[in-house]
Amino acid sequence: MDTNSGNNPVNIGFSVPVIAGHESKKEKTIVIVNGVEIGGNEAVIIAGPCAVESREQLYETARAALKGGAKILRGGAFKPRTSPYKFQGLGIEGLKLLREISRETGLPVVTEVMDTRQVDLVAGYADMLQVGSRNMHNYSLLKEVGMVRKPILLKRGMMATIEEFLLAAEYILNQGNTQVVLCERGIRTFETCTRNTLDLSAIPMLKHLTNLPVIVDPSHGTGLRWMVPAMARAAIAAGADGLIMEIHYKPEEALCDGHQSLFPDEFVMLMNDLKKIAIAIGRDITLPSGK
């Protein structure tokens, strides 16, 4: 007999988090990003370039995201790169461009903060702060963003267990910031065909253990443009509260991760597929009129 079905507790080998767990709060947490609700009935799509490269690139890509039905614009102003010789982002100029394009398109902005010294600066421009995979174990940064009253997008570390991921979220929650969205973005395994191994089983597990919204990043989860649509569809079918995807108006010219960024037309087609899947499981994705 399956003892883990229904509402029976799952034998996970660790204690459910204190604040993020269902025992502390029965109802689901709805995270509000400048009017956009994550964690409700609608699956929210976040889209944009990996990095802010220029005004033209960000504006054209933001327009494509808006046309496809994205509700939040992503774009890195500060980029953590494995090699110190690769493009590191435009810094404060990138933040200014994000705010400018946000005003023009009406899309709220999420961007990564990499250091405790950047928190106030980034919070002054962004509607949501992202803590990236490499910083999931940066406890000083987690505490610092926990003191900022803006929503936080916390990405799972590339070699982090579910327990470690949830405890990282607790660092933020423990500082009083309850507006936290968890993001599964793939973990490092022995597999070399993909950039990471996208752990879609984390979606139902996280939603079983916590009241926090859970979204998925199929772009970093695979590292391959042609795989992104399949994993995005699978994530919505598995119950994700949304997706964060990379798109670029000219991926072949991108300074960062162009190989995993969707073309605008691909994004529009994918959004139509995602809406059908969302409806099939009792949820929705709102698309622009006529879509």
C-alpha positions as CSV (number, residue, x, y, z in Angstrom):
1,M,0.0,0.0,0.0
2,D,1.3,3.5,-0.9
3,T,1.7,5.3,2.4
4,N,2.8,8.5,0.7
5,S,-0.5,9.1,-1.1
6,G,-3.0,11.8,-0.4
7,N,-2.2,13.9,2.7
8,N,0.0,11.3,4.4
9,P,3.4,12.7,5.3
10,V,6.3,11.9,3.0
11,N,9.4,10.3,4.7
12,I,11.9,12.9,3.5
13,G,14.5,12.5,6.2
14,F,14.5,16.0,7.5
15,S,12.3,18.4,9.4
16,V,9.9,20.6,7.5
17,P,11.1,24.3,7.6
18,V,9.7,26.4,10.4
19,I,8.4,29.4,8.5
20,A,8.0,28.1,5.0
21,G,6.2,24.9,6.1
22,H,2.5,24.4,6.0
23,E,2.4,24.0,9.8
24,S,3.1,27.7,10.3
25,K,0.8,28.9,7.5
26,K,-1.9,26.7,6.0
27,E,-2.8,28.9,3.0
28,K,-0.6,29.4,0.0
29,T,1.7,32.4,-0.1
30,I,0.9,34.9,-2.9
31,V,4.0,36.9,-3.8
32,I,3.1,40.3,-5.4
33,V,5.6,41.8,-7.8
34,N,4.3,45.3,-8.5
35,G,0.8,44.1,-9.0
36,V,1.6,40.7,-10.6
37,E,0.6,37.8,-8.3
38,I,2.8,34.7,-8.2
39,G,1.3,31.6,-6.5
40,G,-2.3,32.1,-7.4
41,N,-4.4,30.4,-10.1
42,E,-2.5,32.0,-13.0
43,A,0.9,30.6,-13.9
44,V,3.2,33.7,-14.3
45,I,5.8,33.8,-17.1
46,I,9.0,35.8,-16.5
47,A,11.0,36.4,-19.7
48,G,13.8,38.5,-21.0
49,P,17.5,38.3,-21.9
50,C,20.2,36.7,-19.8
51,A,22.0,40.0,-19.6
52,V,21.3,43.6,-20.4
53,E,23.6,44.5,-23.3
54,S,22.2,47.7,-24.8
55,R,19.0,49.8,-24.9
56,E,18.0,48.4,-28.3
57,Q,18.5,44.8,-27.2
58,L,16.6,45.2,-24.0
59,Y,13.8,47.2,-25.6
60,E,13.2,44.8,-28.5
61,T,13.4,41.8,-26.3
62,A,11.0,43.3,-23.7
63,R,8.6,44.0,-26.5
64,A,8.8,40.4,-27.6
65,A,8.2,39.3,-24.0
66,L,5.2,41.5,-23.7
67,K,3.8,40.4,-27.1
68,G,4.1,36.8,-26.0
69,G,2.3,37.3,-22.7
70,A,5.1,37.6,-20.2
71,K,4.1,39.4,-17.0
72,I,7.6,40.2,-15.6
73,L,10.8,41.2,-17.4
74,R,14.1,39.6,-16.5
75,G,17.6,40.8,-17.3
76,G,21.0,40.7,-15.6
77,A,22.8,44.0,-14.8
78,F,25.5,42.2,-12.8
79,K,26.4,38.8,-14.3
80,P,28.3,36.1,-12.3
81,R,30.3,34.3,-15.0
82,T,32.5,31.2,-14.6
83,S,35.3,33.0,-16.5
84,P,36.5,36.4,-15.3
85,Y,37.2,37.3,-19.0
86,K,33.6,37.0,-20.2
87,F,30.9,39.8,-20.2
88,Q,30.1,40.7,-16.6
89,G,27.1,42.9,-17.3
90,L,26.6,46.7,-17.6
91,G,26.3,47.2,-13.8
92,I,24.4,50.4,-12.8
93,E,23.9,51.4,-16.4
94,G,22.0,48.1,-16.9
95,L,19.9,48.8,-13.8
96,K,18.9,52.2,-15.3
97,L,18.0,50.6,-18.6
98,L,15.8,48.0,-16.9
99,R,13.9,50.7,-15.0
100,E,13.6,52.8,-18.2
101,I,12.2,49.9,-20.3
102,S,10.0,48.8,-17.4
103,R,8.3,52.2,-17.5
104,E,7.9,52.1,-21.2
105,T,6.4,48.5,-21.3
106,G,4.7,48.4,-18.0
107,L,6.5,45.1,-17.1
108,P,7.9,44.8,-13.6
109,V,11.6,43.9,-13.4
110,V,13.5,41.1,-11.7
111,T,17.3,41.2,-11.7
112,E,20.1,39.5,-9.8
113,V,21.9,40.9,-6.8
114,M,25.3,39.3,-6.2
115,D,26.7,41.0,-3.1
116,T,25.5,42.5,0.2
117,R,26.9,45.8,-0.9
118,Q,24.6,45.9,-3.9
119,V,21.3,45.2,-2.2
120,D,20.1,48.7,-1.6
121,L,21.3,49.8,-5.1
122,V,19.5,47.0,-6.9
123,A,16.4,47.4,-4.8
124,G,16.2,51.0,-5.9
125,Y,15.7,49.9,-9.5
126,A,14.2,46.4,-9.5
127,D,10.7,45.3,-8.4
128,M,12.0,41.8,-7.4
129,L,15.5,40.8,-6.4
130,Q,17.0,37.5,-7.6
131,V,19.5,35.5,-5.6
132,G,21.2,33.2,-8.1
133,S,22.3,29.6,-7.8
134,R,25.9,30.5,-6.9
135,N,24.7,32.6,-4.0
136,M,22.1,30.3,-2.5
137,H,24.6,29.4,0.2
138,N,25.7,33.0,0.7
139,Y,24.0,33.4,4.1
140,S,25.0,37.0,4.6
141,L,23.3,37.9,1.3
142,L,20.2,35.9,2.2
143,K,19.9,37.8,5.5
144,E,20.4,41.1,3.8
145,V,17.7,40.6,1.1
146,G,15.5,39.3,3.9
147,M,15.6,42.8,5.4
148,V,14.5,44.4,2.1
149,R,10.7,44.7,1.7
150,K,10.7,43.6,-1.9
151,P,9.9,40.1,-3.3
152,I,12.9,37.7,-3.6
153,L,13.4,35.1,-6.3
154,L,15.6,32.4,-4.8
155,K,17.2,30.0,-7.2
156,R,18.2,26.5,-6.1
157,G,22.0,25.9,-5.8
158,M,23.5,23.8,-8.6
159,M,24.4,21.1,-6.1
160,A,21.8,21.8,-3.3
161,T,19.4,19.3,-1.9
162,I,15.8,20.2,-1.3
163,E,16.5,20.5,2.4
164,E,19.4,23.0,1.8
165,F,17.2,24.9,-0.6
166,L,14.4,25.3,1.9
167,L,16.8,26.2,4.7
168,A,18.2,29.0,2.4
169,A,14.7,30.3,2.1
170,E,14.4,30.2,5.8
171,Y,17.3,32.7,6.2
172,I,15.3,35.2,4.1
173,L,12.0,34.5,5.8
174,N,13.6,34.7,9.3
175,Q,14.4,38.3,8.6
176,G,10.7,39.2,8.1
177,N,10.5,39.1,4.3
178,T,7.7,36.6,3.5
179,Q,7.6,37.4,-0.2
180,V,9.9,34.6,-1.5
181,V,9.5,32.6,-4.7
182,L,11.5,29.3,-5.1
183,C,13.0,28.6,-8.4
184,E,14.2,25.1,-9.6
185,R,16.8,25.8,-12.2
186,G,18.5,22.4,-12.6
187,I,21.2,20.7,-10.6
188,R,24.6,19.4,-11.5
189,T,24.8,15.6,-12.0
190,F,27.1,13.2,-13.9
191,E,25.1,13.9,-17.1
192,T,27.0,16.0,-19.7
193,C,24.4,16.2,-22.5
194,T,22.6,19.1,-20.9
195,R,23.9,22.1,-19.0
196,N,22.2,20.9,-15.8
197,T,19.7,18.2,-14.9
198,L,16.3,19.9,-14.5
199,D,14.7,18.3,-11.4
200,L,11.0,18.5,-12.2
201,S,10.3,16.2,-9.2
202,A,11.2,19.2,-7.0
203,I,8.0,21.0,-8.0
204,P,5.5,18.7,-6.3
205,M,7.9,18.0,-3.4
206,L,8.4,21.7,-2.7
207,K,4.7,22.4,-3.0
208,H,4.0,19.5,-0.6
209,L,6.5,20.8,2.0
210,T,6.0,24.6,1.8
211,N,3.4,27.3,1.2
212,L,5.8,29.3,-1.1
213,P,5.3,29.6,-4.8
214,V,7.5,27.4,-7.0
215,I,8.7,28.4,-10.5
216,V,11.0,26.7,-13.0
217,D,13.9,27.9,-15.2
218,P,14.0,25.6,-18.2
219,S,16.7,27.8,-19.9
220,H,19.4,27.2,-17.3
221,G,17.9,23.8,-16.6
222,T,18.9,22.5,-20.0
223,G,21.2,25.0,-21.7
224,L,19.7,24.1,-25.0
225,R,17.2,26.3,-26.9
226,W,15.5,23.3,-28.6
227,M,14.8,21.7,-25.2
228,V,13.4,24.7,-23.4
229,P,9.8,24.4,-24.8
230,A,9.5,20.7,-23.8
231,M,10.7,21.3,-20.3
232,A,8.6,24.5,-20.0
233,R,5.5,22.5,-20.9
234,A,6.4,19.7,-18.5
235,A,6.9,22.2,-15.7
236,I,3.5,23.7,-16.1
237,A,1.9,20.3,-16.3
238,A,3.7,19.3,-13.1
239,G,2.2,22.2,-11.2
240,A,4.8,25.0,-11.4
241,D,3.4,28.5,-10.4
242,G,5.3,30.0,-13.3
243,L,8.5,30.0,-15.4
244,I,11.5,32.2,-15.9
245,M,12.9,31.9,-19.4
246,E,15.5,33.6,-21.5
247,I,14.5,35.1,-24.8
248,H,16.6,37.4,-27.1
249,Y,15.7,39.4,-30.2
250,K,18.9,38.2,-31.8
251,P,20.2,35.1,-29.8
252,E,23.0,34.5,-32.3
253,E,24.5,37.9,-31.3
254,A,23.9,37.6,-27.5
255,L,26.9,38.3,-25.2
256,C,25.6,35.8,-22.7
257,D,23.8,32.4,-23.1
258,G,22.4,33.0,-26.6
259,H,22.4,29.2,-27.2
260,Q,19.7,28.7,-24.6
261,S,17.6,31.8,-25.4
262,L,14.4,31.5,-27.4
263,F,13.7,33.6,-30.5
264,P,10.7,35.9,-30.2
265,D,8.5,33.8,-32.5
266,E,9.4,30.6,-30.6
267,F,8.4,32.3,-27.4
268,V,5.0,33.3,-28.8
269,M,4.3,29.8,-30.0
270,L,5.3,28.3,-26.7
271,M,3.1,30.6,-24.8
272,N,0.1,29.4,-26.7
273,D,1.0,25.8,-25.8
274,L,1.5,26.7,-22.2
275,K,-1.9,28.3,-21.9
276,K,-3.6,25.1,-23.2
277,I,-1.7,23.0,-20.6
278,A,-2.5,25.4,-17.8
279,I,-6.2,25.3,-18.7
280,A,-6.1,21.5,-18.8
281,I,-4.9,21.3,-15.2
282,G,-7.4,23.9,-13.9
283,R,-5.1,27.0,-14.1
284,D,-4.6,29.7,-16.6
285,I,-2.1,31.9,-18.4
286,T,-3.4,35.2,-19.6
287,L,-2.3,36.1,-23.1
288,P,-2.6,39.4,-24.9
289,S,-5.9,40.0,-26.7
290,G,-6.4,38.0,-29.8
291,K,-3.9,35.2,-28.8
